[in-house]
Amino acid sequence: MRDSSSEPTMPELMYREALNQALAEEMERDANVFLIGEEVGRYNGAFKVSQGLLDKFGSARIIDAPISELGFTGLSVGAAAVGLRPVVEMMTWNFAILAMDQIVNNAAKLRHMSGGQLRCPIVFRGPGGAGGRLSSQHSQSLEANYAHFPGLKVIAPATPADAKGMLKSAIRDENPVIMFEGERLYALKGEVPEGEHIVPLGKADVKREGTDVTLITWSRMYYFCMEAAEALAKEGISVEVLDLRTLRPLDEEAILASVRKTNRAVICEEGWALAGIGASVVDLIQSQAFDDLDAPVVRVTGLDVNMSYAANLENATQPDAPKIIAAVKKVLYREGA
Amino acid sequence: MATPIQMPSLSPTMKEGKIVKWLKKEGDKISSGDAIAEVETDKSNLEVEAYDDGYLIQIAVPEGEVATVGAPIGYLGAKGEKVTGGAPVAAAPAAPKAEAPAAKPPEQAPAPAASGAGEGLAILMPSLSPTMKEGKIVKWLKKEGDKVSSGDAIAEVETDKSNLEVEAYDDGTLARITVKEGDMATVGAPIAFLTPKGAKAGTSAPAAAPSAPKPSAAAAPSAPAGGQVVPLRREAAPASGGRLRASPLAKRIAQERGLDISQVRGSGPLGRVVKRDVEQALGQGVAKAPVQAPAAKKVGAPQPEVRAFGARPEPQAVPMSSMRKVIGQRMSEVKPGVPHFYLTVEVEMEAAAKIREEAKALDLKVSVNDIIVKAAAIALRRSPKMNVSLQGDQVLHYGTVDVGIAVAIEDGLITPIIRDADLKGLQAISAESRDMAERARKRALKPAEYTGGSLTVSNLGMYGIDQFIAVINPPQSAILAVGAVAEKAVARDGQVVVRKMMTVTLSGDHRVIDGATGAEYLRELKGLLEHPSRLLF
């Protein structure tokens, strides 16, 4: 999988390198920024996102934490409350469930509970989604859980360029930001602008223009959607691919504009269907653009099961290009759907 | 202005209802949607809702009394308002036997003079078979303004037996076609007018020559008189029981462009009209010239399709063919009401009984009846011609298999419906049957739970009845009368052996189902019950 959305003259970086660049640039820019998490220092990060940062910034700012998600998350929330700008790396979002109370009950609500006196500029980031034969406790797409809570911003960039630009925005944001990085995206390469490259939060991106149907997606599913769109183009079906990038707040304007243009929508997400992000997108479309719909909105989601260990079953439970193609044909009332 | 609250029809068979309890009293403020009274119908007790806001200014039918459907049971009005004038009060307390103030059929249009009016010579719908009472114009072979010679075939007509050509008996010019393609005309009614040779085409030819003993095609679009809706040009009506299927976008574009969307043929699922259909129609100027409506696409039984989970396709309404209509009429003449026919078959229940034993060993409650319901449903799925019901002039072909189960209750009988019985496992059918039977006994079933479906299973086996004939529960088209499973001496391979046997009798509605269809269905049912593993395929 290659990202082809950026300008052609930029250097190609892996997704993890783009994140590393964003961290390094922001830590250079602002001395209040620090990184904490398990194995982020001497081991250079479980997924090598923090490669070389310990040497560069020292152990006061690149902090190896023991296996204690609730503890180091709580410490960071306190640090944010007194003016620092922590970046908390979760080894995977599956482990962050242990720190749910600090994220949800403290970080998300500090500003509200203090009547606006305290801010909480903090980024919680780490890999989510299927990891490739890591089974059910390590392969969950938990975006919907966090997107449910007012007070949090939730982002899930798909491309290395967006990963860099959005992490920089997240670090500069005055509110807690949850950043999902697709575990299987870390080694993916793409062109990334050098230096100051900011992608604003809350803005979706039309990654591919089309006229017949809008494919709405984010994170790793974006690549399956692009694959499907290209295959469908050969059959004369023009697919618009809208990468949400930010899941809370949703870029309602971009979603509605695209659906009003194509009149049909398919939403693809790696997570489970029930109470998923896609369900909220469907709600938005049907309540705001009902008269623009030419067919019911269709969702392609992960199957409603725990993730299998076996590779073939793991693949079978997740959306892929053929499933997306079938959904697009269904929404277009094409034969063979 | 006082508005009457009418006794609603709360079940398909309800003619009157008893006010069990008033939930509001006179003077109470009422909002639309408020439950205002509890009513006992022939099936269950239900709440009556108000459809308007206002004050309950008068209760017309006291608790314990009966009102016919449509009769006012109370009046809504402004605060302090009184129901004045004799009319509402007189109409109020509905005597149990009083005729419901329901719609009177519209007056029949006067029959036209056979010769037509003005200079026109009428071309009449001929009688093309001994039983023909009306005919459908399949196709006009000449158009208005065409010259016609005696002996020319001018139209193709579908009779109850076949399609035949209508000939002209005079020379002249076809001045005016009064019955459009797809419309019906009774025998003897003018279908067109001819201007005789030499005469000038008259404009005084009858403007609206009735084509059937109903309001004429030309008069049809006007508001139905007397409340009775008689969709004359059935072919032009939207499919699926009158519901128009169109995407919101298609509706919006049609509205913006002034297009009559009911005239557009839909290319989406179940004939749904989508944007491309509207655009195509606009391109062809459909708004001005009504064309054959989506119903045309519906002819023929629906193909079974793979359904999305939870989706329930609407039954597809197919207008009755002329032959089917005559069969219906003749059967009704012989046996008023639903003309039944009966088919009986003996089924060996050894294998089915084993399933029950296996279920028992697993501590699961599965009755013989549950197995029969499941088999009846699968057989229905495989015999789509059986999965129908007659509604007026249309045969509803169901896309789902919903099977009724006859439940005897203290003061009668009710048939709750197991929806999608073909898709449900025995345990689910069993649980649902028990739950519905229980609630039927408490008269707590909702109307939606005992309406619909095409077939009911009526089992008197538990009473030791060997064989009986059941009466169809209209508008369903069939009922299975199931007798007791009993050991009988039967011949197998030349030997007399003892086997568990059961007799099933199918009563079929001969207006829509024929003997051979019923026989095929019973053969399938017998096969399924004798070899239950076939339920899996």
Interface residues (C-beta under 8 A of the other chain):
Chain A: N263 F290 D291 D292 L293 D294 A295 Y333
Chain B: S247 P248 L249 A250 K251 R252 S267 G268 P269 R272 V274 K275
